Amino acid sequence: MYTYEDIRKLVEEIRMVNRAKLILIKMRGMTEGEAHRYIVRSAMDACVKKRAVAADIIAYHEKYEEKRGKATHAARDSYRP
């Protein structure tokens, strides 16, 4: 029998993996199946859980977006006619 905590962790993992898949679909042009296989294969190759791979993808994307946002703002703010 699953406890509430087990189910909560499972749902959290599913959400995290789905978010990582969405990032791969948008940023790398993968299909959902390709994104899922990428996460599963990366997890198996590194001997970690899918959750860890998904967390890495999300963290990398957030870091990328942060840098991209700063560069965009810097370029926009530096223009003064």
Secondary structure as UniProt FT lines:
FT   HELIX           4..28
FT   HELIX           32..46
FT   HELIX           50..78
//
